[in-house]
Amino acid sequence: MAGTEFVQMRSGFSVNFEKSNIPVVGIELNPFVEGAREESLRFTWYRLLNDQKVKCCVHKLKDATFQCMSCVKLNLPVKESYHCSMNCYNDAWNYHRQRHHEAFMMLGRRLNVQDEYKDDLLPDRKEIMVDQDGKSWLRVGCFKNYVPSRDDFGCILRLETVLVDCSLRSTPHVLVTDRVIVAPPAPRPRCIIPVMPLMGSSIYAQHSAHQSFRVLSYNVLADMCATRDKFSYCPSWALTWEYRKQNLLREIIGYEAEIICLQEVQLEHFENFFKPELEQRGYSVMFMRKQGGLYMRGGYKYDGCATFFRCNRFREVRGYQLVFKEIARAVIETLQPNQKETGIRLLKDNVAIVTILESLENKTVSCNLNSIFCVANTHIHASEEFKDVKLWQVATLVNGLEMIGKLGIPILICGDLNSRPGSAPYDLLLCGKVDSQHVEWPNDPVGIFNHLKLFHGLPLGSAYRSLQITDGSHPFFEKQRKKTNFMTGEPWFTNFSNAFSGTLDYIFYSAGDKLQLKGLLELLDPGDISKNTGLPSPDWSSDHIALMAEFCLMPQPKVNCPLPERLW
């Protein structure tokens, strides 16, 4: 692809675009530099004016070296904005000023503005460079990163990089992009579908408005996994992190969830993007990364799970972290010598975050009641060849959560379980047990099933199954019900690509009188996805879809038993 190859220079550094050289208006271009410190380089961005040299508007035979940008902003004839030198531009300034004033007055009357364009009455010029092919380029930026504007739409961009230390005498490194495009408009926002009418209980009626909250669960697709080989059907520009991060943030913020559980969050993107963006919007966060990373150009990359919650709605009572690999090491030690080598298959880098939250609004309810609940956020191992590992990880998580449930604290389990409806991990959560008749029972090369507690006493329900078993009055309700599998009650898919389509993501909750389900985020169907090719797409920037449920937390009598110091 033009402009993306490495061009190794005598000075020993290279610059390229990692995934796409198609710029998008409003999306930052962030070229990758290898072999040199960025502070030792000078970057200059240019926009191609046309395929020929641009001539001065005063001295018709001379090449232009400056353009008056105020003329461009005020939609004056562009051919009158070019000048061959600074002196030429200065000599023509009185003419420009008069033209700017007339254009500003007309624009002000038409748009009823006063001060927005006042700076356009002042000199504003940019340098023009003519390359060896005789093409004219307007200088538009002098930093490593550049955000294409509307003025760049349809134009080719050029990045020149040179060493600041001129003694090395390196020739400029040049990258040329494809033409700048405009991203498609954002899709229609997904809305909340009420799934059950308000209960007649006076307690429910009294506290539902105060204690209602939304929980979002979303595998956001780590950038290190968003490869062109895996998602060749997605336009290259829509796979870049710079594009996807803006799409993801707009989507996540638009859901207005009080609790956000994200999976597959790349470490540096958590630290540099998700954490600061959501903290400034009033969220606190717990994050846990996997111990093992993926080696890529530039070093190891790590991902993990992040749980955000609104500071003005909840306070963190206690947090727990589960590293499945650490628990697995202890399990392997208990195996027979001839099983230990096989037991290494349990050593997978998956994690879970468990957060005990208290609603700050419980003080307005009663000093004799509390509103404490538990949120678990996890990402279970993916490979289908390790069904026993998936079950072991889910069983380990739920057995620890059972200690919380015994205290009368309601529980939410959110995440990418990488398990379909009807699988052993799914049945363990929903049915409370997995028996020896299950189809996946023989798939136990370690023999772990024989001494694993495959039952629990938590009354868990799957939020999205409510679309099948609950009547609803919302006009979209029946349409949403058709987006679920009538055999399983779950969505037809939460992960959709050209290689796989199925449900892997869930929101489980303590069904009963402690958490009342009020609504669900509407589902997508293949027709909602760009060109029906799969996810990610220009509209939806992950290969998973977001799930969200709205609950009403019912205040409970205060729990006198202390929370356990550890769950595993």
Buried (B, 14 or more C-beta within 10 A) or exposed (E): EEBBEEEEBEBEBBBBBBBBBBBBBBBBBBBBBEEBEEEEBBBBBBBBBEEEBBBBBBEEEBBBBBBBBBBBBBEBEBEBBBBBBEEBBEEBEEEBBEBBEEBBEEBBEEEEEEEEBEEBBEEBBBBBBBBEEEBBBBBBBEEBEBBBEEBBBEBBBBBBBBBEEEEEEBEEBBBBBBEBBEBEEEBEEBEBBBBBEEBEEEEBEEBBEBBBBBBBBBBBBBBBBBEEEBBEBBBBBBBBBBBBBBBBBEBBEEBEBBBBBBBBBBBBBBEEBBBEBBEEEEBBBBBBBBBEBBEEEEEEBBBBBBBBBBEEBBEBBBBBBBBBBEBBBEBBEEBEEEBEEBBEBBBBBBBBBBBBBBBBBBEEBEEEBBBBBBBBBBBBBBEEEBBBBBBBBBBBBBBBBBBBBEBBBBBBBBBBBBBBBBBBBBBBBBEBEBEEEBEBBEBBEBBBBEEBEBBBEBBBBBBBBBBBEBEBEBEEBEEBBEBBBEEBBBBBBBBBBEEEBBBBBBBBBBBEEBBBBBBBBBBBBBEBBBEEBBBBBBBBBBBBBBBBBBBBBBBBEEEEEEBBEEBB
